Amino acid sequence: MKDRSLRSSGHVSPEGICRVVLELSVDHFAEAGRDELIGWGMGSSRELGELIHELADQGAIVLSEADEQAAFRGWYDLQRDPSTWELMW
């Protein structure tokens, strides 16, 4: 994030970002969270990673060297059974 005070709290990993997005979707939309994320183009961790990289390209956030696109693949896919995800609860 551009705001230094927000950045000072530390780095959030791709796995952590995925967890937060899924948790927030459930907290705010309950059962409709899945459909909301799919509708927003964040139905998989790959899509979320693409969004994160677009935000970085626009200068809205700063990525670490570990935040390559491939690091966002496989964590979740709302079109597939959760047992196939790398993200475990």
N, C-alpha and C positions, 0 to 999 in steps of 0.2 A: 504494500500500500504506500501511497505517496506520503501520507502523514507520518512523520518520524515517530511520534508517540505511539502510533498503532504498530509500526514496524518493530519497535523496540521490544515487544513482547516475545519475539522469536519467530522461527520458521514453522509453518504448518506443512506437513508432508502431503503428497497426493492422497494417500490413504486417509489422513485426517480430514482433508477437505471433503472427500467422499462421505465419510461418516457424518460430518456436520450437515451436509446437504440432505442426506437421507433422514437424519434425525429431525431437522427443521421441517422437512416436508410432512413428516408424520405429525409433529407437534402442531403445525399450523393447519394442515388439511386432512388429518386423520386418514381414513381409507382412500380419499381422493388424492392423496399425495403422490401416488404412483402416476396417475393420469396427468396431474399438474406438471410433474417433472418431464414426462414424455412430451407433453404439449409445449413445454418451454425449450425443448431440444437438449435436455439433460437426462435422458432416459438410460444412459449408460455412463460409466466412468470415462470412456473414450470421448464421448460427446462433451462431458464436463471439462475434460482436459483441453479440448479444442476451444471451448469458451474461455477458460483460464488463459490460454495462450493468446487468444484474440485480445483479451483485456491487457495483457502484458505488451502486446504489439502497439496498442493504443496509449500505452504509458500509464494506465490506471493502477497497475500493480507491478511489483518487481519480483521476478522469479529467481530462485537459486539455481546453481548449476545442476542440481539433482532433479529439477522439475521439468525434465524433458517430456515430450508428448507420450513416449512409451511408458513412462512411470504412471500414467493414468489408465492404462489398459488393464482390463480384467477384474478390477475391484468390484464392480457391480454392473448388471444389465437387467433392467426392469422387464425386459421381454423374455427373460430366461428364469428358470427356477433358481432361487437363492442358493441352493446347494452347489451350483456351478460357479458361484462367485468366489473370488479370493478374499473378499472382505468377510471376516467372521465376527460374530457378536459375542 
